[in-house]
Amino acid sequence: MTLLRRTLLVTAVLFTPLTATTHASAAPGCTSSVPYVSGEGGYDTYRIPATVTTAKGTVLAFAEGRRGGAGDTGDIDVVLRRSADGGCTWDPLTVVAAGDGDTRGNPAPVVDPRTGAVVLLTSYNSGEVTEARIMRGEVTPEQSRRVFVQRSRDDGRHFTPPREITAQVKAPSWRWYATGPGHAIALTRGPYAGRLVVPANHSASPPAGSPDTGQEPRYYGAHALLSDDGGRTWRPGFVDDSYEGTHNANESTAAQLPDGRVYFNARDQHGTSPGNRLDSHSPDGGRSLDRPYTVQPTLNEVPVVQGSVLQLPGRRGPLLFSGPSVPTARRAMAVWRSTDGGATFTKALTLSQRPAAYSDLVPLGRKTVGILYETGAQGPYGTIEFRRLPADGL
C-alpha cells in the first residue's frame, strides 16, 4: 500500500460521520484515532482488539499482529500501544508476546484492583496447524491450544514472559480453546470482590461412538477462568457443556452488574436457534450460571461475530454492548444499552455504516467511553480504530 493510499485511508476513518439517536462527539479531547493500520509496522494485518484503562489512567490497546497474512494461524504476535491522553495519541508499538513463527493471540487483559498490575491472558498454538486440525484432534498437546498469563507492574510498559497455565484451566477432552477475546473483568463488589474473571470458550471431543468430524457445531461451549490471588493461580468457573447444537456459545465477554451478578454474553457459533447472541448471568462470581445460555433476541441485528459488554458506573448506569449491526454482514459498528441488567437491549448509537467486526469497550473516566474496533473502507480489517464516546449519549 502506498503512503498516499494509507494517508487517505486514515483520513477517511478519522472523518467518517457518526449516525446516532444522540449527539456523538467527544469533548474535551479528540473524537477518534487509529492505533493500528494493516500493512504498517511489519505486519500484514492487525486483528482482535482488546483494551483496558490502567490504575493510572493509561489506555492499553492490544491486538494480534499477523505477519504472513490475515488468517487466524501462522506467525502471530500479541502487540500493544499505550495512550496517556485517553486514546488520542499512542506510544510506539511494542510486542508483548512474540509468536516466533507460532500463533499467540486472543488477548484478554484485566487490571488487578488490589495491586494495579495488568494481568494478560492469551492463547497459543503451533503456527503449523489450523483450527480445523485442532478441532479434529489431529495435533499433539504441544501443538494444540494452550493458555498463558503475563503481568505488568509498570503501567503496561513491560510484561513478564508468558507463563503457561493450560493444566490449570483446560480439560483433557477439550480441543479448541480461546481466551476472550477482549477485556476480562475484576469483581469490585460483593463476597467475591477482587476476583479476576476471564470469559473463554472451547470445543470438546465427540462422545464415544459419534462421528469425529471435528467440525460438528454441537461441540462448542463457553466457560470462565477464575483467580482469587491476582492471577497467580487459576481454576475453571462455570462450564457450558451441553454441546447439543441449539446454542453454540463461543467467543465471550462479561461485566459485573450493580447488584453484584456477572453478566455473560457470547457469540452463537451457528447454533440452530434463531439469533446470533447468547447470554446468561452468574450469581456467584462466575462459578455457575443461573440458567443455560439462551438467545438474546434484542441483539438479533448482530451477525456471527465477537462482541463486548461494559457496565457503566452507578446504580442506574446502563450495561453497554458493542458489535456490528447488520445480521448478514460485518458492517455498521453500533453500541446498544440495557437498563435492566441485560434482559433487553436498545440500540443507542451507530458509529458508521462502514465494514466493521471485532470490538472492545473501555471506560475513560465517568463521562467518556472508548471503543477499540476493527473497521476499514474496503473491508473490516483495514484498521483498528479507537473512538471516544460521551457516556451521557449512551
C-alpha positions, -999 to 999 in steps of 0.1 A, spaced: 0 0 0 14 34 -10 19 62 15 -7 82 -2 -33 54 0 -26 49 37 -29 86 43 -63 87 25 -74 56 44 -66 70 78 -81 104 69 -113 86 58 -115 68 91 -110 99 112 -137 119 94 -163 92 90 -195 107 103 -214 92 132 -250 83 128 -269 81 161 -300 88 180 -280 111 202 -251 136 199 -219 116 194 -189 139 196 -164 136 225 -151 167 242 -127 177 256 -101 158 236 -101 141 203 -130 121 189 -111 94 171 -76 79 165 -62 49 146 -36 30 166 -33 2 140 -32 3 102 -28 -31 85 4 -32 64 24 -10 87 49 -19 114 60 -51 97 26 -68 99 2 -77 71 -29 -74 93 -39 -63 128 -68 -80 143 -86 -90 176 -86 -57 197 -87 -57 235 -84 -27 257 -82 -16 294 -76 15 313 -49 11 340 -50 24 376 -30 54 364 -54 62 336 -33 49 307 -53 33 279 -37 0 267 -48 -12 232 -38 -48 225 -41 -66 192 -28 -95 172 -1 -86 147 -3 -111 119 28 -113 98 21 -137 69 -14 -127 61 -49 -120 75 -55 -157 85 -60 -169 121 -29 -192 121 8 -187 114 33 -163 127 12 -140 150 24 -117 179 4 -100 206 12 -63 203 4 -32 223 2 5 221 -2 28 251 -20 62 253 -16 87 281 -43 111 268 -74 89 267 -68 73 233 -60 105 213 -23 97 207 -3 65 210 32 54 220 52 33 196 41 -4 191 57 -30 214 55 -68 212 41 -83 244 41 -120 234 62 -129 203 49 -158 181 84 -165 167 67 -185 139 38 -197 161 4 -182 169 -1 -161 200 -34 -142 204 -68 -138 219 -57 -111 243 -78 -108 275 -64 -81 297 -76 -71 332 -63 -48 359 -60 -64 394 -78 -40 417 -56 -49 447 -22 -42 432 -29 -22 400 -10 -48 380 -21 -55 344 -28 -92 340 -29 -105 304 -42 -139 294 -35 -152 258 -39 -183 238 -13 -202 218 -9 -229 191 18 -240 167 19 -219 136 19 -250 115 -16 -262 125 -50 -248 117 -82 -245 138 -98 -273 117 -69 -297 126 -71 -288 162 -109 -294 162 -104 -328 146 -78 -338 172 -50 -342 147 -23 -324 167 -2 -331 197 -8 -314 230 23 -292 224 9 -281 190 -27 -276 203 -43 -246 220 -25 -236 252 -31 -208 277 -6 -183 291 -6 -154 316 16 -124 319 18 -94 343 29 -58 341 37 -38 372 48 -6 354 16 5 337 19 -17 307 54 -6 297 69 -41 303 54 -75 307 67 -107 322 74 -136 298 43 -158 291 38 -184 318 17 -215 309 -14 -223 329 -30 -248 305 -31 -276 330 -50 -255 355 -78 -244 331 -81 -267 301 -99 -301 304 -81 -330 287 -111 -336 264 -111 -301 251 -96 -293 217 -100 -257 206 -96 -231 233 -98 -193 233 -95 -167 260 -119 -137 254 -110 -121 232 -115 -86 247 -111 -73 282 -116 -96 312 -131 -82 345 -122 -78 381 -151 -80 405 -154 -49 427 -184 -56 450 -200 -85 469 -184 -115 485 -161 -122 455 -146 -87 453 -111 -88 439 -117 -120 418 -105 -119 382 -130 -134 358 -119 -143 322 -146 -153 297 -134 -181 274 -146 -208 251 -136 -243 240 -146 -272 218 -149 -308 231 -141 -341 215 -172 -360 203 -188 -385 227 -179 -422 222 -195 -436 192 -202 -403 175 -187 -394 141 -154 -374 147 -156 -348 120 -141 -321 143 -164 -295 128 -196 -306 145 -210 -273 159 -227 -290 188 -193 -295 204 -187 -257 211 -191 -244 247 -182 -214 268 -166 -213 303 -149 -188 327 -115 -187 343 -112 -175 379 -84 -162 400 -86 -150 436 -49 -142 440 -43 -116 414 -37 -140 385 -11 -162 401 -32 -193 401 -63 -201 381 -92 -226 380 -123 -231 358 -155 -215 368 -188 -224 351 -186 -247 321 -213 -247 294 -211 -283 283 -244 -291 267 -230 -295 232 -264 -300 218 -261 -277 188 -290 -254 196 -269 -228 214 -232 -229 205 -216 -205 229 -183 -193 216 -163 -161 220 -174 -145 252 -175 -112 272 -185 -103 307 -195 -74 330 -204 -71 367 -238 -56 373 -246 -31 401 -263 -59 420 -231 -79 420 -241 -106 395 -219 -113 365 -235 -109 331 -220 -132 303 -227 -126 266 -214 -150 239 -212 -154 201 -236 -181 189 -214 -202 165 -242 -212 141 -265 -228 166 -298 -239 152 -319 -215 173 -326 -181 157 -303 -152 167 -266 -148 169 -261 -137 206 -265 -158 237 -264 -147 274 -268 -157 310 -260 -145 345 -238 -158 373 -249 -152 409 -216 -165 424 -188 -146 407 -186 -168 377 -187 -202 394 -220 -212 379 -248 -198 357 -283 -193 369 -296 -208 336 -280 -223 304 -271 -198 277 -301 -188 256 -306 -164 227 -307 -127 234 -334 -117 209 -330 -79 213 -295 -83 197 -307 -101 166 -292 -74 144 -257 -86 153 -241 -111 129 -219 -141 139 -190 -122 154 -173 -113 187 -188 -86 208 -181 -66 240 -200 -56 271 -193 -29 297 -212 -18 328 -211 20 333 -208 31 369 -236 40 393 -266 21 405 -286 32 374 -257 31 350 -265 12 318 -249 -20 306 -235 -15 271 -229 -39 242 -209 -33 210 -209 -51 177 -218 -48 140 -254 -42 133 -262 -59 100 -273 -95 106 -258 -109 74 -225 -89 73 -197 -75 94 -207 -39 90 -220 -8 108 -205 -9 143 -230 1 169 -235 3 207 -266 -9 225 -277 -2 261 -296 -22 287 -312 -6 317 -325 -40 331 -292 -59 337 -291 -75 302 -327 -87 300 -332 -64 270 -311 -41 248 -319 -10 228 -296 5 201 -281 37 213 -256 46 186 -243 36 152 -207 47 147 -208 44 108 -220 23 80 -185 11 71 -174 -26 73 -166 -35 110 -160 -67 130 -145 -73 165 -146 -46 192 -139 -39 228 -154 -13 252 -134 6 278 -142 32 305 -124 66 302 -135 82 334 -171 88 343 -180 109 313 -165 91 283 -164 56 269 -139 43 244 -144 16 218 -115 -1 200 -128 -18 169 -119 -33 135 -130 -13 105 -120 -2 71 -131 13 38 -129 -18 17 -133 -44 44 -134 -47 82 -97 -54 88 -80 -24 72 -75 -6 106 -82 -8 143 -98 25 153 -103 40 187 -134 61 191 -143 82 222 -180 85 230 -198 106 256 -213 84 283 -243 106 286 -251 100 250 -253 62 257 
